[in-house]
């Protein structure tokens, strides 16, 4: 089946699922998100960008899941998406908040090649994709201490993510982790001692999988 016909099912699932979660999409947002999905499905035929391959599953488990964080992003001007993979959650959140400057980083070169292609194809501005190890960016002047928030979806364990994200943050910056069902189990006493922790639980609208959005703010910065 052609990708274009597959995208009809994607768009229906995307718009209805986003609406169910209280995030109605404009026609332009739908167009851009669908264009991202089209490129993901096309490139995934040649390289393994994601194990999720059906358009309906891509809509829910990648796009709708990524969009859940967009309602929590309010005052941020510059955000890093750490371990972005196929551009999640960074590109969908950028589409919802065009004014935010995004920096997407991944250690896998083919994924950054894909994301750079998507950025060009969608005509997105103020968004950059970089092939790098996050540890190497901690000492770079254009990344260290320059972000209002660092977000990641399924990147690594919460404590390891917090340690990697902290050097990137401005004072009072926020760490956002999108986690699956075991997410709350990763909140250790050590993290609770260092950070103000907030956990928001939600369900994906169709398969009812449980997800968690975990927010960390360093206690000494509040």
Backbone as JSON Lines, residues from 0, in Angstrom:
{"i":0,"aa":"X","n":[0.85,-1.19,0.0],"ca":[0.0,0.0,0.0],"c":[0.89,1.25,0.0]}
{"i":1,"aa":"X","n":[0.55,2.23,-0.76],"ca":[1.34,3.45,-0.85],"c":[1.28,4.22,0.45]}
{"i":2,"aa":"X","n":[2.38,4.92,0.73],"ca":[2.44,5.72,1.96],"c":[1.35,6.77,1.98]}
{"i":3,"aa":"X","n":[1.07,7.4,0.83],"ca":[0.08,8.46,0.8],"c":[-1.28,7.98,1.26]}
{"i":4,"aa":"X","n":[-1.7,6.78,0.82],"ca":[-2.99,6.26,1.28],"c":[-2.93,5.84,2.73]}
{"i":5,"aa":"X","n":[-1.77,5.38,3.18],"ca":[-1.62,5.04,4.6],"c":[-1.82,6.26,5.48]}
{"i":6,"aa":"X","n":[-1.45,7.42,4.97],"ca":[-1.5,8.64,5.78],"c":[-2.92,9.09,6.09]}
{"i":7,"aa":"X","n":[-3.9,8.62,5.35],"ca":[-5.28,8.95,5.7],"c":[-5.63,8.38,7.06]}
{"i":8,"aa":"X","n":[-5.22,7.14,7.3],"ca":[-5.44,6.54,8.61],"c":[-4.64,7.23,9.69]}
{"i":9,"aa":"X","n":[-3.43,7.64,9.34],"ca":[-2.59,8.37,10.31],"c":[-3.27,9.67,10.72]}
{"i":10,"aa":"X","n":[-3.71,10.45,9.75],"ca":[-4.27,11.77,10.05],"c":[-5.54,11.67,10.88]}
{"i":11,"aa":"X","n":[-6.38,10.69,10.56],"ca":[-7.6,10.49,11.34],"c":[-7.28,10.15,12.78]}
{"i":12,"aa":"X","n":[-6.33,9.22,12.97],"ca":[-5.94,8.83,14.32],"c":[-5.29,9.99,15.06]}
{"i":13,"aa":"X","n":[-4.45,10.74,14.38],"ca":[-3.75,11.87,14.99],"c":[-4.73,12.93,15.47]}
{"i":14,"aa":"X","n":[-5.62,13.39,14.62],"ca":[-6.5,14.5,14.97],"c":[-7.51,14.1,16.03]}
{"i":15,"aa":"X","n":[-8.05,12.89,15.93],"ca":[-9.04,12.47,16.92],"c":[-8.38,12.2,18.27]}
{"i":16,"aa":"X","n":[-7.18,11.61,18.25],"ca":[-6.48,11.34,19.5],"c":[-6.04,12.6,20.19]}
{"i":17,"aa":"X","n":[-5.53,13.56,19.42],"ca":[-5.11,14.83,20.01],"c":[-6.31,15.56,20.61]}
{"i":18,"aa":"X","n":[-7.44,15.51,19.92],"ca":[-8.65,16.17,20.43],"c":[-9.1,15.51,21.73]}
{"i":19,"aa":"X","n":[-9.02,14.2,21.79],"ca":[-9.42,13.49,23.01],"c":[-8.56,13.88,24.21]}
{"i":20,"aa":"X","n":[-7.31,14.2,23.94],"ca":[-6.41,14.62,25.02],"c":[-6.45,16.12,25.26]}
{"i":21,"aa":"X","n":[-7.4,16.81,24.61],"ca":[-7.57,18.24,24.82],"c":[-6.58,19.1,24.07]}
{"i":22,"aa":"X","n":[-6.08,18.59,22.93],"ca":[-5.11,19.34,22.14],"c":[-5.59,19.43,20.69]}
{"i":23,"aa":"X","n":[-6.65,20.19,20.41],"ca":[-7.12,20.29,19.03],"c":[-6.05,20.88,18.13]}
{"i":24,"aa":"X","n":[-5.91,20.31,16.94],"ca":[-4.86,20.72,16.02],"c":[-5.43,21.64,14.94]}
{"i":25,"aa":"X","n":[-4.69,22.65,14.57],"ca":[-5.07,23.5,13.45],"c":[-4.76,22.75,12.15]}
{"i":26,"aa":"X","n":[-5.36,23.18,11.03],"ca":[-5.03,22.54,9.75],"c":[-3.54,22.59,9.43]}
{"i":27,"aa":"X","n":[-2.87,23.69,9.75],"ca":[-1.44,23.79,9.45],"c":[-0.63,22.86,10.33]}
{"i":28,"aa":"X","n":[-0.98,22.76,11.6],"ca":[-0.29,21.82,12.49],"c":[-0.49,20.38,12.0]}
{"i":29,"aa":"X","n":[-1.7,20.04,11.6],"ca":[-1.98,18.7,11.08],"c":[-1.15,18.43,9.83]}
{"i":30,"aa":"X","n":[-1.07,19.41,8.95],"ca":[-0.3,19.25,7.71],"c":[1.17,18.98,8.0]}
{"i":31,"aa":"X","n":[1.76,19.74,8.9],"ca":[3.17,19.58,9.22],"c":[3.44,18.26,9.94]}
{"i":32,"aa":"X","n":[2.59,17.89,10.87],"ca":[2.77,16.62,11.58],"c":[2.63,15.44,10.63]}
{"i":33,"aa":"X","n":[1.69,15.54,9.7],"ca":[1.5,14.47,8.72],"c":[2.69,14.38,7.77]}
{"i":34,"aa":"X","n":[3.26,15.53,7.42],"ca":[4.45,15.52,6.57],"c":[5.62,14.86,7.28]}
{"i":35,"aa":"X","n":[5.78,15.11,8.56],"ca":[6.82,14.43,9.35],"c":[6.58,12.92,9.32]}
{"i":36,"aa":"X","n":[5.33,12.51,9.52],"ca":[5.01,11.08,9.51],"c":[5.28,10.45,8.15]}
{"i":37,"aa":"X","n":[4.96,11.17,7.09],"ca":[5.2,10.65,5.74],"c":[6.69,10.35,5.54]}
{"i":38,"aa":"X","n":[7.54,11.29,5.94],"ca":[8.98,11.07,5.78],"c":[9.47,9.94,6.68]}
{"i":39,"aa":"X","n":[8.92,9.85,7.89],"ca":[9.31,8.77,8.8],"c":[8.98,7.41,8.2]}
{"i":40,"aa":"X","n":[7.78,7.26,7.64],"ca":[7.37,5.99,7.06],"c":[8.2,5.65,5.82]}
{"i":41,"aa":"X","n":[8.52,6.67,5.02],"ca":[9.32,6.44,3.81],"c":[10.75,6.04,4.17]}
{"i":42,"aa":"X","n":[11.38,6.79,5.04],"ca":[12.76,6.5,5.42],"c":[12.87,5.19,6.19]}
{"i":43,"aa":"X","n":[11.82,4.84,6.92],"ca":[11.87,3.63,7.73],"c":[11.88,2.37,6.87]}
{"i":44,"aa":"X","n":[11.52,2.5,5.6],"ca":[11.61,1.36,4.68],"c":[13.05,1.04,4.33]}
{"i":45,"aa":"X","n":[13.94,2.02,4.49],"ca":[15.34,1.85,4.11],"c":[16.25,1.71,5.32]}
{"i":46,"aa":"X","n":[15.88,2.31,6.43],"ca":[16.7,2.23,7.63],"c":[15.79,2.11,8.85]}
{"i":47,"aa":"X","n":[16.31,1.54,9.9],"ca":[15.5,1.27,11.08],"c":[15.44,2.49,11.99]}
{"i":48,"aa":"X","n":[14.51,3.39,11.7],"ca":[14.3,4.56,12.55],"c":[13.38,4.24,13.71]}
{"i":49,"aa":"X","n":[12.42,3.36,13.5],"ca":[11.46,2.99,14.54],"c":[10.94,1.58,14.28]}
{"i":50,"aa":"X","n":[10.69,0.85,15.36],"ca":[10.1,-0.48,15.24],"c":[8.59,-0.4,15.07]}
{"i":51,"aa":"X","n":[8.02,0.77,15.3],"ca":[6.57,0.99,15.12],"c":[6.35,1.37,13.67]}
{"i":52,"aa":"X","n":[5.57,0.58,12.93],"ca":[5.53,0.74,11.48],"c":[4.16,1.05,10.9]}
{"i":53,"aa":"X","n":[3.08,0.74,11.6],"ca":[1.77,1.04,11.03],"c":[1.43,2.51,11.26]}
{"i":54,"aa":"X","n":[0.77,3.17,10.3],"ca":[0.48,4.59,10.45],"c":[-0.32,4.92,11.7]}
{"i":55,"aa":"X","n":[-1.31,4.08,12.05],"ca":[-2.13,4.36,13.23],"c":[-1.29,4.28,14.5]}
{"i":56,"aa":"X","n":[-0.41,3.27,14.58],"ca":[0.45,3.14,15.76],"c":[1.46,4.28,15.83]}
{"i":57,"aa":"X","n":[2.0,4.69,14.67],"ca":[2.92,5.83,14.63],"c":[2.22,7.09,15.14]}
{"i":58,"aa":"X","n":[0.97,7.27,14.73],"ca":[0.21,8.45,15.16],"c":[0.08,8.49,16.68]}
{"i":59,"aa":"X","n":[-0.24,7.36,17.28],"ca":[-0.49,7.35,18.71],"c":[0.79,7.28,19.54]}
{"i":60,"aa":"X","n":[1.66,6.32,19.21],"ca":[2.8,6.04,20.08],"c":[3.98,6.97,19.85]}
{"i":61,"aa":"X","n":[4.01,7.66,18.73],"ca":[5.05,8.65,18.51],"c":[4.5,10.07,18.62]}
{"i":62,"aa":"X","n":[3.52,10.4,17.78],"ca":[3.09,11.8,17.67],"c":[2.19,12.24,18.81]}
{"i":63,"aa":"X","n":[1.12,11.51,19.08],"ca":[0.22,11.91,20.16],"c":[0.97,11.88,21.49]}
{"i":64,"aa":"X","n":[1.77,10.86,21.71],"ca":[2.54,10.77,22.94],"c":[3.48,11.96,23.08]}
{"i":65,"aa":"X","n":[4.15,12.34,21.98],"ca":[5.06,13.49,22.03],"c":[4.31,14.79,22.28]}
{"i":66,"aa":"X","n":[3.1,14.91,21.73],"ca":[2.35,16.16,21.86],"c":[1.89,16.44,23.29]}
{"i":67,"aa":"X","n":[1.82,15.42,24.12],"ca":[1.31,15.62,25.47],"c":[2.12,16.66,26.25]}
{"i":68,"aa":"X","n":[3.4,16.77,25.96],"ca":[4.23,17.71,26.7],"c":[4.0,19.15,26.25]}
{"i":69,"aa":"X","n":[3.41,19.34,25.06],"ca":[3.3,20.7,24.52],"c":[2.43,21.61,25.39]}
{"i":70,"aa":"X","n":[1.46,21.04,26.1],"ca":[0.62,21.84,26.97],"c":[1.32,22.33,28.21]}
{"i":71,"aa":"X","n":[2.48,21.74,28.53],"ca":[3.23,22.14,29.72],"c":[4.33,23.14,29.4]}
{"i":72,"aa":"X","n":[4.63,23.32,28.12],"ca":[5.67,24.25,27.71],"c":[5.03,25.63,27.57]}
{"i":73,"aa":"X","n":[5.43,26.57,28.4],"ca":[4.76,27.87,28.42],"c":[5.72,29.04,28.23]}
{"i":74,"aa":"X","n":[6.74,29.13,29.09],"ca":[7.63,30.29,29.08],"c":[8.98,30.03,28.43]}
{"i":75,"aa":"X","n":[9.25,28.8,28.05],"ca":[10.57,28.44,27.54],"c":[10.86,29.1,26.19]}
{"i":76,"aa":"X","n":[12.1,29.54,26.03],"ca":[12.54,30.14,24.77],"c":[13.51,29.24,24.02]}
{"i":77,"aa":"X","n":[14.24,28.4,24.74],"ca":[15.21,27.5,24.09],"c":[15.17,26.14,24.78]}
{"i":78,"aa":"X","n":[14.99,25.08,23.99],"ca":[14.81,23.73,24.54],"c":[15.73,22.76,23.8]}
{"i":79,"aa":"X","n":[16.34,21.86,24.56],"ca":[17.1,20.74,23.99],"c":[16.24,19.48,24.06]}
{"i":80,"aa":"X","n":[16.2,18.74,22.94],"ca":[15.59,17.4,22.9],"c":[16.75,16.42,22.85]}
{"i":81,"aa":"X","n":[16.96,15.71,23.94],"ca":[18.13,14.86,24.13],"c":[17.81,13.42,23.72]}
{"i":82,"aa":"X","n":[18.62,12.85,22.82],"ca":[18.35,11.51,22.32],"c":[17.08,11.5,21.5]}
{"i":83,"aa":"X","n":[16.98,12.39,20.54],"ca":[15.72,12.69,19.85],"c":[15.21,11.56,18.95]}
{"i":84,"aa":"X","n":[16.09,10.67,18.51],"ca":[15.64,9.56,17.68],"c":[15.08,10.04,16.35]}
{"i":85,"aa":"X","n":[13.8,9.76,16.13],"ca":[13.13,10.21,14.9],"c":[12.57,11.61,14.97]}
{"i":86,"aa":"X","n":[13.01,12.38,15.99],"ca":[12.55,13.76,16.15],"c":[11.48,13.93,17.2]}
{"i":87,"aa":"X","n":[11.44,13.01,18.19],"ca":[10.41,13.03,19.22],"c":[11.02,13.22,20.59]}
{"i":88,"aa":"X","n":[10.44,14.12,21.37],"ca":[9.24,14.93,21.1],"c":[9.51,16.25,20.39]}
{"i":89,"aa":"X","n":[10.78,16.54,20.04],"ca":[11.15,17.88,19.62],"c":[10.39,18.46,18.45]}
{"i":90,"aa":"X","n":[10.3,17.7,17.34],"ca":[9.65,18.27,16.16],"c":[8.16,18.51,16.38]}
{"i":91,"aa":"X","n":[7.38,17.56,16.92],"ca":[5.98,17.87,17.19],"c":[5.78,19.05,18.13]}
{"i":92,"aa":"X","n":[6.62,19.17,19.17],"ca":[6.47,20.3,20.09],"c":[6.85,21.6,19.39]}
{"i":93,"aa":"X","n":[7.86,21.55,18.53],"ca":[8.23,22.74,17.74],"c":[7.07,23.18,16.85]}
{"i":94,"aa":"X","n":[6.38,22.23,16.24],"ca":[5.24,22.56,15.38],"c":[4.13,23.23,16.2]}
{"i":95,"aa":"X","n":[3.95,22.81,17.43],"ca":[2.93,23.41,18.29],"c":[3.37,24.77,18.84]}
{"i":96,"aa":"X","n":[4.68,24.98,18.96],"ca":[5.22,26.22,19.53],"c":[6.32,26.75,18.6]}
{"i":97,"aa":"X","n":[5.97,27.35,17.48],"ca":[6.97,27.78,16.49],"c":[7.97,28.8,17.02]}
{"i":98,"aa":"X","n":[7.61,29.53,18.07],"ca":[8.48,30.59,18.58],"c":[9.66,30.05,19.38]}
{"i":99,"aa":"X","n":[9.63,28.8,19.8],"ca":[10.69,28.24,20.63],"c":[11.85,27.78,19.76]}
{"i":100,"aa":"X","n":[13.06,28.09,20.2],"ca":[14.28,27.65,19.54],"c":[14.61,26.24,20.04]}
{"i":101,"aa":"X","n":[14.7,25.28,19.11],"ca":[14.93,23.89,19.49],"c":[16.31,23.42,19.03]}
{"i":102,"aa":"X","n":[16.92,22.58,19.88],"ca":[18.21,21.96,19.59],"c":[18.02,20.46,19.81]}
{"i":103,"aa":"X","n":[18.05,19.68,18.73],"ca":[17.83,18.25,18.78],"c":[19.17,17.53,18.65]}
{"i":104,"aa":"X","n":[19.46,16.61,19.55],"ca":[20.74,15.93,19.54],"c":[20.55,14.42,19.63]}
{"i":105,"aa":"X","n":[21.36,13.69,18.87],"ca":[21.36,12.23,18.93],"c":[22.75,11.74,18.55]}
{"i":106,"aa":"X","n":[23.14,10.61,19.12],"ca":[24.47,10.05,18.85],"c":[24.49,9.17,17.6]}
{"i":107,"aa":"X","n":[23.32,8.92,17.0],"ca":[23.23,8.07,15.8],"c":[23.14,8.98,14.58]}
{"i":108,"aa":"X","n":[24.14,8.91,13.72],"ca":[24.22,9.85,12.6],"c":[23.04,9.73,11.64]}
{"i":109,"aa":"X","n":[22.59,8.51,11.37],"ca":[21.51,8.35,10.39],"c":[20.22,9.01,10.89]}
{"i":110,"aa":"X","n":[20.02,9.03,12.18],"ca":[18.82,9.68,12.73],"c":[18.91,11.2,12.58]}
{"i":111,"aa":"X","n":[20.1,11.75,12.78],"ca":[20.27,13.19,12.59],"c":[20.13,13.55,11.11]}
{"i":112,"aa":"X","n":[20.6,12.69,10.21],"ca":[20.41,12.92,8.77],"c":[18.93,12.97,8.44]}
{"i":113,"aa":"X","n":[18.16,12.05,9.02],"ca":[16.72,12.04,8.8],"c":[16.07,13.32,9.34]}
{"i":114,"aa":"X","n":[16.41,13.69,10.57],"ca":[15.79,14.86,11.19],"c":[16.13,16.13,10.41]}
{"i":115,"aa":"X","n":[17.37,16.25,9.96],"ca":[17.76,17.42,9.17],"c":[16.95,17.5,7.89]}
{"i":116,"aa":"X","n":[16.7,16.34,7.28],"ca":[15.86,16.28,6.08],"c":[14.43,16.74,6.4]}
{"i":117,"aa":"X","n":[13.89,16.28,7.52],"ca":[12.53,16.68,7.91],"c":[12.45,18.18,8.14]}
{"i":118,"aa":"X","n":[13.43,18.73,8.83],"ca":[13.45,20.17,9.1],"c":[13.41,20.96,7.8]}
{"i":119,"aa":"X","n":[14.22,20.53,6.82],"ca":[14.23,21.21,5.52],"c":[12.91,21.03,4.79]}
{"i":120,"aa":"X","n":[12.39,19.81,4.8],"ca":[11.16,19.5,4.07],"c":[9.98,20.28,4.62]}
{"i":121,"aa":"X","n":[9.9,20.42,5.94],"ca":[8.79,21.11,6.57],"c":[9.0,22.63,6.6]}
{"i":122,"aa":"X","n":[10.2,23.09,6.28],"ca":[10.49,24.52,6.3],"c":[10.5,25.11,7.7]}
{"i":123,"aa":"X","n":[10.91,24.32,8.69],"ca":[10.93,24.8,10.07],"c":[12.12,25.72,10.3]}
{"i":124,"aa":"X","n":[11.91,26.74,11.1],"ca":[12.95,27.71,11.42],"c":[13.31,27.62,12.91]}
{"i":125,"aa":"X","n":[14.51,28.09,13.22],"ca":[14.98,28.1,14.61],"c":[14.92,26.71,15.23]}
{"i":126,"aa":"X","n":[15.43,25.74,14.51],"ca":[15.53,24.38,15.0],"c":[16.75,23.75,14.34]}
{"i":127,"aa":"X","n":[17.56,23.08,15.16],"ca":[18.84,22.53,14.69],"c":[18.98,21.1,15.17]}
{"i":128,"aa":"X","n":[19.51,20.23,14.31],"ca":[19.78,18.85,14.66],"c":[21.28,18.62,14.63]}
{"i":129,"aa":"X","n":[21.82,18.01,15.68],"ca":[23.26,17.83,15.82],"c":[23.6,16.39,16.15]}
{"i":130,"aa":"X","n":[24.57,15.85,15.43],"ca":[25.1,14.52,15.74],"c":[26.21,14.68,16.77]}
{"i":131,"aa":"X","n":[25.96,14.18,17.99],"ca":[26.94,14.34,19.05],"c":[26.59,13.44,20.22]}
{"i":132,"aa":"X","n":[27.59,13.17,21.04],"ca":[27.34,12.57,22.35],"c":[27.02,13.7,23.31]}
{"i":133,"aa":"X","n":[25.99,13.51,24.1],"ca":[25.55,14.58,24.99],"c":[26.67,14.99,25.94]}
{"i":134,"aa":"X","n":[27.45,14.03,26.4],"ca":[28.53,14.34,27.33],"c":[29.5,15.36,26.74]}
{"i":135,"aa":"X","n":[29.69,15.3,25.43],"ca":[30.64,16.21,24.79],"c":[30.11,17.64,24.67]}
{"i":136,"aa":"X","n":[28.8,17.79,24.79],"ca":[28.21,19.12,24.67],"c":[28.25,19.92,25.97]}
{"i":137,"aa":"X","n":[28.54,19.22,27.09],"ca":[28.51,19.88,28.4],"c":[29.57,20.96,28.53]}
{"i":138,"aa":"X","n":[30.64,20.86,27.72],"ca":[31.69,21.87,27.8],"c":[31.69,22.85,26.65]}
{"i":139,"aa":"X","n":[30.68,22.78,25.8],"ca":[30.61,23.66,24.63],"c":[29.88,24.96,24.99]}
{"i":140,"aa":"X","n":[30.43,26.11,24.65],"ca":[29.82,27.38,25.07],"c":[28.44,27.65,24.47]}
{"i":141,"aa":"X","n":[28.14,27.06,23.29],"ca":[26.84,27.33,22.69],"c":[25.76,26.38,23.18]}
{"i":142,"aa":"X","n":[26.13,25.43,24.05],"ca":[25.12,24.51,24.6],"c":[25.11,24.5,26.13]}
{"i":143,"aa":"X","n":[26.27,24.49,26.76],"ca":[26.32,24.41,28.22],"c":[25.65,25.62,28.86]}
{"i":144,"aa":"X","n":[24.68,25.36,29.73],"ca":[24.02,26.42,30.48],"c":[23.18,27.37,29.65]}
{"i":145,"aa":"X","n":[22.68,26.93,28.5],"ca":[21.97,27.84,27.6],"c":[20.49,27.49,27.38]}
{"i":146,"aa":"X","n":[20.0,26.43,28.02],"ca":[18.63,25.96,27.73],"c":[17.69,26.21,28.91]}
{"i":147,"aa":"X","n":[16.48,26.62,28.57],"ca":[15.44,26.77,29.59],"c":[14.88,25.42,30.01]}
{"i":148,"aa":"X","n":[14.95,24.44,29.13],"ca":[14.46,23.1,29.43],"c":[15.2,22.08,28.59]}
{"i":149,"aa":"X","n":[15.33,20.89,29.15],"ca":[15.82,19.73,28.41],"c":[14.75,18.66,28.52]}
{"i":150,"aa":"X","n":[14.35,18.1,27.38],"ca":[13.33,17.04,27.38],"c":[13.86,15.8,26.68]}
{"i":151,"aa":"X","n":[13.29,14.68,27.04],"ca":[13.66,13.42,26.4],"c":[12.52,12.43,26.56]}
{"i":152,"aa":"X","n":[12.41,11.55,25.58],"ca":[11.38,10.51,25.62],"c":[12.06,9.16,25.51]}
{"i":153,"aa":"X","n":[12.0,8.4,26.62],"ca":[12.56,7.06,26.62],"c":[14.06,7.02,26.35]}
{"i":154,"aa":"X","n":[14.78,8.04,26.79],"ca":[16.2,8.17,26.46],"c":[17.08,7.27,27.32]}
{"i":155,"aa":"X","n":[16.99,7.43,28.62],"ca":[17.77,6.63,29.55],"c":[17.07,6.71,30.91]}
{"i":156,"aa":"X","n":[17.63,6.04,31.9],"ca":[17.02,6.1,33.22],"c":[17.0,7.53,33.73]}
{"i":157,"aa":"X","n":[16.03,7.82,34.58],"ca":[15.78,9.19,35.01],"c":[16.97,9.81,35.71]}
{"i":158,"aa":"X","n":[17.66,9.06,36.56],"ca":[18.8,9.64,37.28],"c":[19.93,9.96,36.32]}
{"i":159,"aa":"X","n":[20.19,9.08,35.35],"ca":[21.23,9.34,34.36],"c":[20.85,10.53,33.47]}
{"i":160,"aa":"X","n":[19.59,10.61,33.09],"ca":[19.12,11.73,32.27],"c":[19.29,13.04,33.01]}
{"i":161,"aa":"X","n":[18.95,13.06,34.29],"ca":[19.09,14.29,35.09],"c":[20.54,14.75,35.13]}
{"i":162,"aa":"X","n":[21.46,13.82,35.31],"ca":[22.88,14.18,35.36],"c":[23.37,14.74,34.02]}
{"i":163,"aa":"X","n":[22.87,14.19,32.92],"ca":[23.27,14.67,31.6],"c":[22.63,16.02,31.27]}
{"i":164,"aa":"X","n":[21.4,16.22,31.75],"ca":[20.66,17.43,31.41],"c":[21.11,18.65,32.21]}
{"i":165,"aa":"X","n":[21.49,18.46,33.45],"ca":[21.8,19.6,34.33],"c":[22.84,20.56,33.76]}
{"i":166,"aa":"X","n":[23.94,20.08,33.18],"ca":[24.92,21.04,32.67],"c":[24.41,21.89,31.51]}
{"i":167,"aa":"X","n":[23.32,21.49,30.89],"ca":[22.77,22.23,29.74],"c":[21.83,23.35,30.16]}
{"i":168,"aa":"X","n":[21.38,23.32,31.41],"ca":[20.29,24.2,31.83],"c":[20.76,25.55,32.34]}
{"i":169,"aa":"X","n":[19.96,26.56,32.05],"ca":[20.09,27.85,32.7],"c":[19.6,27.72,34.14]}
{"i":170,"aa":"X","n":[19.91,28.7,35.0],"ca":[19.33,28.68,36.36],"c":[17.8,28.58,36.3]}
{"i":171,"aa":"X","n":[17.24,27.77,37.16],"ca":[15.8,27.52,37.24],"c":[15.26,26.77,36.02]}
{"i":172,"aa":"X","n":[16.15,26.13,35.27],"ca":[15.71,25.35,34.11],"c":[14.98,24.08,34.52]}
{"i":173,"aa":"X","n":[14.25,23.52,33.56],"ca":[13.38,22.37,33.82],"c":[13.83,21.16,33.02]}
{"i":174,"aa":"X","n":[13.76,20.0,33.66],"ca":[14.01,18.72,33.0],"c":[12.67,18.02,32.83]}
{"i":175,"aa":"X","n":[12.35,17.61,31.61],"ca":[11.11,16.9,31.32],"c":[11.44,15.51,30.79]}
{"i":176,"aa":"X","n":[10.9,14.47,31.41],"ca":[11.1,13.1,30.96],"c":[9.75,12.46,30.66]}
{"i":177,"aa":"X","n":[9.58,11.99,29.43],"ca":[8.38,11.25,29.04],"c":[8.68,9.77,29.23]}
{"i":178,"aa":"X","n":[7.92,9.11,30.08],"ca":[8.22,7.75,30.49],"c":[7.02,6.82,30.3]}
{"i":179,"aa":"X","n":[7.34,5.54,30.19],"ca":[6.31,4.51,30.11],"c":[5.84,4.09,31.48]}
{"i":180,"aa":"X","n":[5.24,2.9,31.54],"ca":[4.54,2.48,32.75],"c":[5.44,2.43,33.98]}
{"i":181,"aa":"X","n":[6.71,2.12,33.81],"ca":[7.6,2.03,34.97],"c":[8.24,3.34,35.36]}
{"i":182,"aa":"X","n":[7.81,4.44,34.76],"ca":[8.43,5.73,35.01],"c":[8.53,6.13,36.48]}
{"i":183,"aa":"X","n":[7.44,6.05,37.25],"ca":[7.53,6.46,38.66],"c":[8.53,5.65,39.47]}
{"i":184,"aa":"X","n":[8.8,4.41,39.07],"ca":[9.77,3.59,39.79],"c":[11.18,4.13,39.67]}
{"i":185,"aa":"X","n":[11.42,5.01,38.7],"ca":[12.75,5.57,38.49],"c":[13.01,6.81,39.37]}
{"i":186,"aa":"X","n":[11.99,7.25,40.08],"ca":[12.16,8.41,40.96],"c":[12.75,7.91,42.28]}
{"i":187,"aa":"X","n":[14.04,8.07,42.43],"ca":[14.76,7.55,43.59],"c":[14.75,8.56,44.74]}
{"i":188,"aa":"X","n":[15.04,8.11,45.95],"ca":[15.17,9.06,47.06],"c":[16.24,10.12,46.8]}
{"i":189,"aa":"X","n":[17.3,9.74,46.1],"ca":[18.36,10.7,45.78],"c":[17.83,11.8,44.87]}
{"i":190,"aa":"X","n":[17.01,11.45,43.86],"ca":[16.42,12.46,42.99],"c":[15.48,13.36,43.77]}
{"i":191,"aa":"X","n":[14.69,12.77,44.66],"ca":[13.77,13.56,45.46],"c":[14.5,14.51,46.4]}
{"i":192,"aa":"X","n":[15.7,14.14,46.81],"ca":[16.48,15.02,47.68],"c":[17.06,16.19,46.9]}
{"i":193,"aa":"X","n":[17.36,15.99,45.63],"ca":[18.0,17.03,44.81],"c":[17.01,17.91,44.07]}
{"i":194,"aa":"X","n":[15.85,17.34,43.71],"ca":[14.92,18.02,42.81],"c":[13.53,18.15,43.39]}
{"i":195,"aa":"X","n":[12.83,19.2,42.97],"ca":[11.38,19.23,43.1],"c":[10.82,18.37,41.96]}
{"i":196,"aa":"X","n":[10.04,17.36,42.32],"ca":[9.57,16.37,41.35],"c":[8.06,16.47,41.21]}
{"i":197,"aa":"X","n":[7.6,16.55,39.96],"ca":[6.17,16.52,39.67],"c":[5.91,15.43,38.64]}
{"i":198,"aa":"X","n":[4.89,14.61,38.87],"ca":[4.55,13.54,37.95],"c":[3.11,13.7,37.47]}
{"i":199,"aa":"X","n":[2.92,13.74,36.16],"ca":[1.58,13.77,35.57],"c":[1.36,12.48,34.8]}
{"i":200,"aa":"X","n":[0.26,11.8,35.14],"ca":[-0.07,10.53,34.49],"c":[-1.13,10.75,33.42]}
{"i":201,"aa":"X","n":[-1.01,10.03,32.32],"ca":[-2.03,10.09,31.26],"c":[-2.09,8.75,30.54]}
{"i":202,"aa":"X","n":[-3.14,8.56,29.77],"ca":[-3.3,7.36,28.96],"c":[-3.33,7.73,27.48]}
{"i":203,"aa":"X","n":[-2.66,6.93,26.67],"ca":[-2.83,7.1,25.24],"c":[-4.27,6.78,24.88]}
{"i":204,"aa":"X","n":[-4.88,7.54,23.98],"ca":[-6.34,7.48,23.83],"c":[-6.91,6.2,23.24]}
{"i":205,"aa":"X","n":[-6.09,5.43,22.51],"ca":[-6.65,4.26,21.83],"c":[-6.22,2.95,22.46]}
{"i":206,"aa":"X","n":[-4.91,2.75,22.64],"ca":[-4.52,1.46,23.25],"c":[-4.49,1.53,24.78]}
{"i":207,"aa":"X","n":[-4.75,2.74,25.32],"ca":[-4.89,2.95,26.77],"c":[-3.61,2.64,27.54]}
{"i":208,"aa":"X","n":[-2.47,2.69,26.86],"ca":[-1.2,2.51,27.54],"c":[-0.96,3.67,28.5]}
{"i":209,"aa":"X","n":[-0.43,3.35,29.66],"ca":[-0.19,4.36,30.67],"c":[1.16,5.03,30.42]}
{"i":210,"aa":"X","n":[1.17,6.34,30.51],"ca":[2.37,7.13,30.31],"c":[2.52,8.15,31.45]}
{"i":211,"aa":"X","n":[3.77,8.61,31.64],"ca":[4.05,9.58,32.7],"c":[4.93,10.69,32.16]}
{"i":212,"aa":"X","n":[4.62,11.9,32.56],"ca":[5.44,13.06,32.28],"c":[6.02,13.52,33.61]}
{"i":213,"aa":"X","n":[7.34,13.39,33.74],"ca":[8.02,13.69,35.0],"c":[8.81,14.98,34.85]}
{"i":214,"aa":"X","n":[8.59,15.91,35.76],"ca":[9.24,17.23,35.74],"c":[10.18,17.33,36.92]}
{"i":215,"aa":"X","n":[11.43,17.74,36.62],"ca":[12.44,17.93,37.67],"c":[12.95,19.36,37.62]}
{"i":216,"aa":"X","n":[13.0,20.0,38.77],"ca":[13.62,21.32,38.91],"c":[14.56,21.25,40.11]}
{"i":217,"aa":"X","n":[15.81,21.62,39.88],"ca":[16.81,21.55,40.95],"c":[16.38,22.42,42.13]}
{"i":218,"aa":"X","n":[16.42,21.86,43.33],"ca":[15.92,22.59,44.51],"c":[16.68,23.87,44.78]}
{"i":219,"aa":"X","n":[17.97,23.87,44.56],"ca":[18.75,25.07,44.84],"c":[18.48,26.2,43.86]}
{"i":220,"aa":"X","n":[17.74,25.9,42.74],"ca":[17.49,26.93,41.73],"c":[16.11,27.53,41.85]}
{"i":221,"aa":"X","n":[15.32,27.09,42.81],"ca":[13.94,27.57,42.93],"c":[13.85,28.62,44.03]}
